[in-house]
């Protein structure tokens, strides 16, 4: 594996969004959302770019998939 370079720094133990997308089989946009929500452990943001630790597991998908989302009354 070739480490990626971000702003002149070698990010040896990190992967890009594109690499995580290939490994986990989900879109880069979905990974950006997971990063922004803090659901990927150890993720770091450098300006507009996200650096994901290479040994991080794919987070669980907690979205409602049944189509039967029920809004709770408060």
Secondary structure as GFF3:
##gff-version 3
##sequence-region A 1 74
A	DSSP	beta_strand	4	6	.	.	.	ID=ss1
A	DSSP	beta_strand	9	11	.	.	.	ID=ss2
A	DSSP	beta_strand	14	15	.	.	.	ID=ss3
A	DSSP	alpha_helix	17	24	.	.	.	ID=ss4
A	DSSP	alpha_helix	28	36	.	.	.	ID=ss5
A	DSSP	beta_strand	44	46	.	.	.	ID=ss6
A	DSSP	beta_strand	49	53	.	.	.	ID=ss7
###
